[in-house]
């Protein structure tokens, strides 16, 4: 159940961000396909790069799929809040 929610959330966020012209899926950003997005790879997504340190919850210098999914959800929530203001 939890995995299904994460996958659905990631798919939705990917679709929304793709319209903004930035790569948004984990696979697109994980250029070396090592299962993590490092700070250099995050530069392809401007907002994610800005929030990288916040997103890297375990401070290992990379984002795993869960960290990425939560970061993208937070980025989207902040964008929605800014639009309402």
C-alpha positions as a Markdown table, in Angstrom:
| # | Residue | x | y | z |
|---|---|---|---|---|
| 1 | Unk | 0.0 | 0.0 | 0.0 |
| 2 | Unk | 2.7 | 2.5 | 1.0 |
| 3 | Unk | 4.7 | 1.7 | -2.1 |
| 4 | Unk | 1.6 | 2.2 | -4.3 |
| 5 | Unk | 1.1 | 5.6 | -2.8 |
| 6 | Unk | 4.7 | 6.6 | -3.4 |
| 7 | Unk | 4.6 | 5.4 | -7.0 |
| 8 | Unk | 1.3 | 7.2 | -7.6 |
| 9 | Unk | 2.7 | 10.4 | -6.0 |
| 10 | Unk | 5.9 | 10.2 | -8.1 |
| 11 | Unk | 3.9 | 9.7 | -11.3 |
| 12 | Unk | 1.7 | 12.7 | -10.6 |
| 13 | Unk | 4.7 | 14.9 | -9.7 |
| 14 | Unk | 6.5 | 13.7 | -12.9 |
| 15 | Unk | 3.5 | 14.7 | -15.0 |
| 16 | Unk | 3.2 | 18.1 | -13.4 |
| 17 | Unk | 6.9 | 18.9 | -13.6 |
| 18 | Unk | 7.3 | 17.7 | -17.1 |
| 19 | Unk | 5.0 | 20.5 | -18.2 |
| 20 | Unk | 7.5 | 22.9 | -16.7 |
| 21 | Unk | 10.2 | 21.7 | -19.0 |
| 22 | Unk | 12.4 | 20.3 | -16.3 |
| 23 | Unk | 13.3 | 16.6 | -15.8 |
| 24 | Unk | 11.2 | 15.4 | -12.9 |
| 25 | Unk | 11.3 | 11.7 | -12.7 |
| 26 | Unk | 13.9 | 9.9 | -10.5 |
| 27 | Unk | 15.1 | 8.0 | -13.5 |
| 28 | Unk | 15.6 | 11.1 | -15.6 |
| 29 | Unk | 17.6 | 12.8 | -12.9 |
| 30 | Unk | 19.6 | 9.8 | -11.9 |
| 31 | Unk | 21.8 | 10.1 | -14.9 |
| 32 | Unk | 24.3 | 7.4 | -14.0 |
| 33 | Unk | 21.5 | 5.1 | -13.0 |
| 34 | Unk | 23.1 | 4.2 | -9.6 |
| 35 | Unk | 19.9 | 4.4 | -7.7 |
| 36 | Unk | 20.5 | 7.8 | -6.2 |
| 37 | Unk | 20.5 | 11.5 | -7.2 |
| 38 | Unk | 23.7 | 13.3 | -6.2 |
| 39 | Unk | 24.0 | 17.1 | -5.9 |
| 40 | Unk | 25.4 | 17.4 | -9.4 |
| 41 | Unk | 22.6 | 15.4 | -10.9 |
| 42 | Unk | 20.0 | 17.5 | -9.1 |
| 43 | Unk | 21.2 | 20.6 | -10.9 |
| 44 | Unk | 19.0 | 19.6 | -13.9 |
| 45 | Unk | 16.0 | 20.5 | -11.7 |
| 46 | Unk | 16.5 | 24.1 | -10.4 |
| 47 | Unk | 14.2 | 23.9 | -7.4 |
| 48 | Unk | 15.3 | 20.4 | -6.4 |
| 49 | Unk | 18.9 | 21.7 | -6.5 |
| 50 | Unk | 18.0 | 24.6 | -4.3 |
| 51 | Unk | 16.3 | 22.3 | -1.8 |
| 52 | Unk | 18.9 | 19.5 | -2.0 |
| 53 | Unk | 20.2 | 19.8 | 1.6 |
| 54 | Unk | 16.6 | 19.8 | 3.0 |
| 55 | Unk | 15.8 | 16.8 | 0.9 |
| 56 | Unk | 18.8 | 14.8 | 1.9 |
| 57 | Unk | 17.3 | 13.7 | 5.2 |
| 58 | Unk | 20.1 | 11.3 | 6.2 |
| 59 | Unk | 22.9 | 13.6 | 5.1 |
| 60 | Unk | 24.6 | 11.1 | 2.9 |
| 61 | Unk | 25.1 | 13.5 | 0.0 |
| 62 | Unk | 22.5 | 11.8 | -2.3 |
| 63 | Unk | 18.8 | 11.4 | -2.6 |
| 64 | Unk | 17.2 | 7.9 | -2.7 |
| 65 | Unk | 13.8 | 7.4 | -4.2 |
| 66 | Unk | 12.0 | 8.1 | -0.9 |
| 67 | Unk | 13.9 | 11.3 | -0.3 |
| 68 | Unk | 13.2 | 12.4 | -3.8 |
| 69 | Unk | 9.5 | 11.6 | -3.7 |
| 70 | Unk | 9.1 | 13.6 | -0.4 |
| 71 | Unk | 11.2 | 16.5 | -1.7 |
| 72 | Unk | 9.1 | 16.7 | -4.9 |
| 73 | Unk | 5.9 | 16.6 | -2.9 |
| 74 | Unk | 7.1 | 19.4 | -0.7 |
| 75 | Unk | 8.2 | 21.5 | -3.7 |
| 76 | Unk | 4.8 | 21.1 | -5.3 |
| 77 | Unk | 3.0 | 22.0 | -2.0 |
| 78 | Unk | 5.1 | 25.1 | -1.7 |
| 79 | Unk | 4.4 | 26.1 | -5.3 |
| 80 | Unk | 0.7 | 25.6 | -4.7 |
| 81 | Unk | 0.8 | 27.7 | -1.6 |
| 82 | Unk | 2.7 | 30.5 | -3.4 |
| 83 | Unk | 0.0 | 30.5 | -6.1 |
| 84 | Unk | -2.7 | 30.9 | -3.6 |
| 85 | Unk | -1.0 | 33.9 | -1.9 |
